[in-house]
Amino acid sequence: MSQRPVQALALPDDLVVLQRDWLSSNNLLCLGEQAAIVDTGHVKHAAQTVRRVRAVLGTQPLATIAHTHLHSDHCGGTGALQAAWPTATTWVPEPSLDAVQRWDEDALSFDGTGQRCARFGADRALVPGQPVRLGAHDWQVHAAPGHDSLAVLLFEPRHGILVSGDALWEHGVGVIFPHIDGSAGFEPFNETLDVIERLAPEIVIPGHGAPFGRAGGAIDAALGRARERIATFQAQPAQHALYAAKVLIKYQMLDVDAMTHADFERWLNAAPSLHLLHRQHRPDLDWPSWLAHVLAPMFGKGVLQRDATHVRDGN
């Protein structure tokens, strides 16, 4: 895991990106009289998140915690940050506020995807069209359906800085979770890419991977790759289902590191989203045959490893 703040681009000095690995999302620290953080990583790394934030802030308190969306890799450190700075105000996308306050793990998608997340509270709603003050900057809030139907983008227009969450990475595209449960198709993702194109950011701080800028055409290239990937999924939705199944399995193994064969099989059988993906990808195969079809290349390429007693993450 990267241990140093990332400042490769011409970000203002009061914006500090803590780049993480793929289980935890990146964190953006917005410094000033009221320091803020956007996205908080995975619960597995929560103690590390608190240490890294404290290393940047020193004795200054954390005043605000905000989220682009509430997948567990973006909000798993929130409870630990709230415990460390109990006066901090926590913002979540407006449609998620009630579910967080009731802690409805089904509505928050943790149950369906087999993710785990430590409980946290929420105070305020990020509403598209209503700006939010984070650190010393005013940020626009834009709806960003696609990867997650309730996600938002945060855009600082004075410097052209976009916090994209999982709506735009420099390379690749996240799983389109609303397509898995049938609540939406792929088109909302394209509409979010249209929003990003209209905003014309100078710098994108993605949920995963290094920040990238307009110089050299990196943002335009990222938008083009994302559109191409979505077009492939639209033409071949079964390919998206296969991709999503592999991502969910890999995510689980990044979290737990290793599982006994029996525990791994129980987890696979109990994950509702995997059963949905089986029906979307290869309904002609029975469940055991489909799992074997998905897992064989993951073991073959070393993404997962298996010994006499355990299945392990291949990293």
N, C-alpha and C positions, 0 to 999 in steps of 0.2 A: 504494500500500500504506500502511495506517495505520502511523504512526511513533510513536504514543504509547500507553502502557499505558491500558487501559480500566478505570475504577473508578466507573462511573456508578451501580452498585447498592451496597448496604450490605455489601460484602464485608469480611471482616477485613483489617486493614492488611497482614498478612503473606501475603495471596494476591493476586497481580498477574496480570491477564489481558493478554496481548499479542495483540490482535486482528489477524488477517491477512486477506488477500484469499482468493479461492476456490481458487487453486492450492495455497496453503499453509494448513494447519489453524491454528486458534488455538493458543496455548501458554498453559498455566497455570504460573506460577512460585509455588512454595510455599516461603516463606522460613523461616528459623530456623537452628538450629545445623547442621542437615543440609539444605541447600537442595535442592529437587527441581524438576523440570519434567515436565509431562504433555503429551505429543505435541510433535513437533519440526518440523512443516512439511515442505515439499518440498525435494528436493535442489537445485533451481534457486535456492532462497533460503537455502541452508545457511549461507553466510558471513554473511548478514544475521542469521540466527537467532543465531549465535554472538555477533555484535556486540551484539544487543539483550539477550541474556541477560547478557552481561558488563556492559552498561551498568546493569542493575538490581543485579547481585550485587557489582559493584566487585571488590575483592580476595578476596572469599569464594569458595571453590571450589563447584562444582556437585557434589553428592554422589550424586544419584539421578536417573535418567531412566526415565520410565514411559510406557506407551502404552495408549490405549483400544482400538486395533486397528492392524493393520499394512498399511493401504493407504498408498501411497507419499506421499500428501499429509500423512500423520500421522507418518511415521517417516523421511522423507528427510533430515532434518537430524541424525539420531542419530549417524551416523558422524563428522560434523564436531564435534559436541559431545563425543564420546568422545575425539577427537584433542585437543581443547582442554582437557578435564578427564579425563585417562586413568584416574584412580582412581574415577570415578563407577561406581556399580552400575546396571545396566540391567535393567528389568523389562518383560516382555511377557506377554500373555495365555497361560495355561498351554498350550493346544493348539498354539501357535505356537513354543514354546521350541525344540523339536528342529529345526524347519525353519529357524529363524534360525541356530542353531548349526552346521547343515550348509550353510547358505545355499542352500536349495532354492528357486529363483525360481519354479518351477512351483507348488510347494505354497504359496508365499507370494502367488500370484496375479499376480505382476508380468508373467510371460510371457504369460499368457492374455489380459490386458487391455491389453497393449502399454505398460505403465508402466515407468519406470526409477527405480531407487532405489540409492543408494550402499550398499555392504555395511557392516554393523555387527554387533557381537556382542551377546549377551544372557546374563545371569547368573542371573536369578531369574524365577519364574513368578507371575503374578497369578492366584490361584485363587479362584473365587467361594466366599464364605463365610469366607475367611481375610483379616483386615484387613491393611492395609499402612500404614506410617508415611511420610508425605510432608510434609516441612517440620516444622511444629509440630502437625500434626493427624493423627488416625487416620481412615483412610478405609475404608469397607466396599467390597468388590468384589462386583459382581453380574454374572452372565452377561447379555449383551445381543444375542442373535442377531436377525437381520433384515437390516439393511444389509450386515453381515458376520457370518457364522455363528460366528466365534470372538471377537467383540468383547466388551468388558466396560464397565460403568458404574462410576464411582467416586463414592461418596456419603459426605459428611461430616455425620453426623447431628446434631452439636451445634449447628451453624449452618444445617443444612438445605441444604447446597450440593451440587449434582449436576454432575459432569463427564460430559456425555452423549455425547461423541464425535459420531458421525453417527446415533445412535439417536433424537435429537430435536433439530430446529431450530425456531426460532420460526416460520419461514415455509418451507413446502416439506418434501419428503421425499427422502432420498437414494435412489440406485438400489439395488434389492434384488438384490445380486449372487448369492446362493445360488439364486435363481429362474432366473437365466440359465443356470447350469451344471446345473440339475436336481437339486441336492442338497437343496433345501427349497423350500417355497412361500412365500406371503405371511404365513401365520398366525404364524410366530415373531416377526415384527415387531410384530403386535398384542399378543403375550404380553409382549414387552419394554415396550411402552407401558403394559400393565397393571402391570408392576413399577414403572415410574416413578410411576404414579398412586398405588400403595400407599405408596411412599416419601414422597410429598407434599412434594417439595422446596420451599424458599423461593426459591432462586435456581438457574437452570440456566445452566451455562457450556457452550455448544454447540461442536462442532467448527468451525463456520463461522457467521459473523454475530455480532451483539452479544449479550452475556449478557442474560437477561431473568428477571423475577421473578413471584411469585405476585400481588403487588399489581396491581390492575386486571384480574385474570383472565388475564394473558398466558400463564401456563403451561397453564391449563385450555384456553384457546383454541388453543394450539399442539398439545396432545394431540388436540383435536377435529379440527383440520385434518389432522393426520397420519392419524387413523383414517379420515377421509373419503377421503383420497388412496389409502390402502391398499384401501379398499372399491372404489374405482374400478378399481384394478389387478386386484383379484380378479374383478370382473365383466368387465373387458376387458383380459386379459393382453397382448394385442397392443399396447395403448397403453403399457404398461410397457416393452415391447421397443423401441418407437420412441423413447420418452424416454431409455432407457438408451443407445441407439446415438448419439443426439445428444450426450449427456453425455460419452461416451467420446471422441468426435471433438473436442468442444470442449476437453476436458481435455488431449488431445495438443497442440492448437494453443496453449493457454495455456503449455504447457511449451516448445515449440520456437519460438514466435512466427511463423515462416514456414517453408514447405517448397516446393521446386520442384514443379511439377505431377507430374513423374515420381516423386519421392520420396513425395509425398502419396498417389498411387495405389498405390505399393508398400506403404506403411504400411497403408492400408485393406485391401488384399488379404491381408496377412500377419497381421492381428489376429484370433485365433481367436474372441474373444467377439463380434465383429461378425458372423461367419458364423453363430454360434448365434442371434444376435438376428434376422438375416435370416430364418432358418427359423421363429422364433417370431412374427415380425411379418407378413411377406408372402411365404410360401413359393410363392405363385402367380407371383411375379415372378422373373425371372432376376437374377443377382447385379448386373450393371451397371445394370439398370433399378431395382432396389431402392436401390442407392447414389444414383442420380440422384433418386429419390423422397425419400430422407432429406436429401440435401444441398441440394436446390433451395430449401426455405424457410430454411435456415441462411444461404445466400448472399443470398436475397431480403430477409431481415430485417437483414442486416449482421452477423450473428453470426460469419460468415467472409467474407473478401474475396478476390477473385481478380484478378490483373493478367495481363499477357502471359506472365510467367514463373513466378510464385509464387502459392501460396495462403497467406493470412495470417489471423492471429487478428483478429477485428473490434474488439477492445477498444482 
